[in-house]
Amino acid sequence: MATVNLNQEKTRFDIRLSKEQKMFFEKAAFLGDYRSFTEFVIKAVQEKAKKIIAEKEKIIASQRDSEIFFDAIVNSSKPNNKLIKAADKYKNHLTK
C-alpha cells in the first residue's frame, strides 16, 4: 500500500459546510483530542482514502489473478514428457 508523505509542498483545499456540519465536526475534533479542526479533517479523510484505495487495489489484484488462473486452465497446453513422467511416478507411488 502506498504511504502518504505529509511533508510535501502545501496546497489549499476549500469546502463549504453547513453550520451544523461544521459544529458537529468541530465537536468530534475536540472530543478526539485533535490539535485543530483542520488536523481532524485531514486525518479522517486520509484514513478513509487509504481504506478505499487498499480495498480497490485488492479487488483489482484479485480480478487479475482470476483472469490469469482461468486463462491458464482454459488455454492450457498439453503436458510435456517431464510432467507425464512425474504423474506416472506419483500414480505408481500411490499403488505401492
Order of alpha helices (4+ residues) and beta strands (2+ residues): alpha-alpha-alpha
